Amino acid sequence: MCGICGIYLHDDKLGVRKDIISRMSDAMAHRGPDDKGVYVSGHIGLGHRRLSIIDLSLLGHQPMTYENSGFWIVYNGEVYNYIELREQLEARGYQFRSNSDTEVVLTAYIEWGEDAFNRFNGMWALAIYHEGSDTLLLCRDRYGIKPLYYYDYAGVFAFASEYKAFLAARDILNIEIDERGVATALKNPFKLEASGHSLLNHVYNLLPGRLLKVKRNQISQSVWWETKDHLEDVPQKISDQAERFKELFDSACLLRMRADVSVGTSLSGGLDSSSVVATLADLKLNKKNIAFIHSFEGTAIDETEYAKIVIQTTGNHAVYVQDYRKNLDIDHLNQMLFSFESIYAGMPDSAYRIYQKQRESGVYVSLDGHGADEMLAGYPHYIDAALKDTKLFFHPSRFLELLAIKKQMIQNPHAHSHFGEILHFLAGIRLFQFLRLARNRILRGNLLRSWFLKKRIEPYAAQIPMMPKKWSYLQKRLYIDFHATILPRILKNFDLMSMANGVEVRMPFMDFRIVNFVFSLPDNTKLGEGYTKNLLRQAMKDKLDDRVRLRSTKIGFNSPVVDLLKSDLKPWVYDCLDDASVYSDLIDKKKLKQMYEQKILPGQCDWQESLEFWKYISALKLTKFLKESNGLQYTN
C-alpha cells in the first residue's frame, strides 16, 4: 500500500526534474513511510512512497523494473492472489528476485498484457511505463478501492494518488480550485466522484475499472471491467446461495490475511464488520484477533453494546477508541481535513482516530466491512427502489413485506404512513411521494444546498454505467451506487483516513468473485424474510450471535456531528467563519453563520441539517488549503 505519482511531458525534448517528482512523492509520505523511490528518464518521471506490507526487504523498492524488459512500475495496492500468479509465471520461465506482489504484477503485465488485470484479485492503482514504445499506462481496480487522479494541460501529463502531490508541483502545473467541481460536491459528493472531475482544475478522477494510455500528445481511455459482463448462474434456493456465499467469503478473508505485518479489524458493531470479525475467528486466521472499536457513549450513533457481543462470542481482543472529543482542537481538525482533502457530509474524525490507534498499536493492516450495504441492499433507500418495482409489477404481498422491513429498520412508527403507501400503491398516484419530498425540503434543510451558494453553477454530470432495461429498479440502484456513486466515494474516504495514518484497509466483501455472485442473485435474496441483507444474515447463522445477526436497525459509521457542532467544534466553526483569508468566493459565510447561530447552537436542527452545515463549513477550510498549500503541510 503506497502513494504513487509521475509526470510525462509530451515534448520528448524536454526533461522532467527529479526534484519535482521527489517533492510530489514527499507530499504523500504518510502513504508510504517505509521507503521512497524516484525514476527519471528524459521526459518521464515516476515517484513512489512505500508502506511495506508484503516482503519488507529493500527488494520491494519502487519504481521497479524487471531485468532488461524496459518496463517500469509504480504501484499502490495489493494483489492477494500473487502467490498463485507467481507459480503460473515461474512455469513460463520467469524468475523472481523478491517475494513482493509488485514484481508479480509487473511480470504478469509483461506476459499477458492488459488481460493480466482480469487475473488479479485485489485492489490497485498503478502506472507502467514502457521505454521501448514510450507509452505510459494507468490502471485502476475494478471498483475504485485505490484512488488515482491525473492532470492534463499544456503539454504536461501528471498523475498521483492524492491532490497534495499536484499542489507540491505548482511551479510547473497550473493548479487552481475548480468552482464547478466544488459546487458539484456541495450538491452531491457522490456525483462528483462519478463525474471524472475533481476539486482542482485540469485534474481528473480516473474512474473505477478504467485504463488510460499516454503516448506523445495522445491520451486514450477504455473500460477494462464491467461487472454486468461477468454475471453467472446461481443456485435457486436461498440456503444454497448462502452456502456458496459463505464459501466465497471464507476464501476472501483467507486471501486478505496474507501479510508480513500485524493484521487487525475495525469493528463498529454493525452486521458487516461483525461478519468479518466472526469469520476470522471461525477460521482461526488471526492469531492476535485484535478488533478496534470506536465508542460514542451518550450519542445516538453508539453501537458499542453490539460490538461487545461480538467480542465476547468470538473470543477476540478489543481495543476501544473512546476519546472522540479528546484533542478535538483547531489544529487537529485542520490536519484531519487536509488529510481528507474532500467535501463530504460526514465528519471523518472517527475513521481518522481508529486508524491512528491501529498504527500506534503496531497494526498496519485492517480488514473492514465496506461494500456489503451497496450490493446487498443495506440502506433504506433500497427498500424504496424495491417498492417501486412492486408498484410497477403489482405484487401486493411483496409490497407489504417491504413496508414491514422498512418500518422495522427505521424503528419509527410515525416515519411512514402505511395507509398513504397503500393508497399510492393501489391508485398509482405520486401525491404521497410529493408531499414527503416537500416536507423533507422544508423541514430537513435540503434547500440549504442552494441557500449557501453565492453563484448558480451547473454541476458536473455523473457518468452512469449502462444497464439492461430488463433489470429491476433495485438492481439498477444497487449497480449505480456500488460501481459509480456512493461506494467509490466511501472507499476514497476510508483510503484517505487510513493512509493518513499509514494503515492499509482490506475489504473481503469486495472480492470480485463475491461481487459477481451477488449481482447475479434475485432481489428477494437481498431484501426478504423480514430483513435487508438477507443473504448475509443466512450465511452467518453459525458464526454470528443472533443479537447482532438479526438486528434490524441501521446506524452508519460516522462522527456525532449534532453533538459536536453545539459544543466542542464551536471554536473551530467560528475560526472558519471569522477568518477573512478563508476562501469564500462560492459560499456565503454570512448566511452560514446565521444558520449556525439560529439553528445549530440552539439545538433546533436535525441530523440531516447538521450534516449539510458540516459539509459547507468544512468546505470553507478545505478550499483554503487547496488554494494556498504547497501540498507538504496545511496552512493555518
Protein Blocks (a to p, Z undefined) as FASTA:
>chain_A
ZZddddddfblkbccdfklmmmmmmmmmmmmmmbccdddehjaccddddddfbhjbfklp
ccddehjnopacddedddfklmmmmmmmmmnopacfblcfklmmmmmmmmnmmmlmmmpg
cddddddddfklopacddddfkomagcddddeehiacddfbfklmmmmmmmpccdddfkl
mmmmmmommlmmmnopafbehiacddehiacddeehiacdddfbdfklmgccddfblklm
mmmmmmmmmmmmmmmmgccbdcddddehiaklmmmmmmmmmnomalnlpacddddehiak
bcklmmmmmmmmnopacdddfklmgopafklmmmmmmmnopacfbdcklmmmmmmmmmmn
opabdcdfehjlmmnopafklmmmmmmmmmmnopaklmmmmmmmmmmmnopaklpcfklm
mmmmmnopaklmmmmmmmmmmmnopmmmmmmpmbdcdddddddddddfkbcfklmmmmmm
mmmmmmmmmmmmmmmmmmmnopacddfklpmklmmmmmmpcfklmngghiahklmmmmmm
mmpcfklmmpmbdcdddddfklmmmmmmmmmmmmmmmmmklccklbcfklmmmmmmmmmm
nopacfklmmmmmmmmmmmmmmmmmmmpghlaccZZ
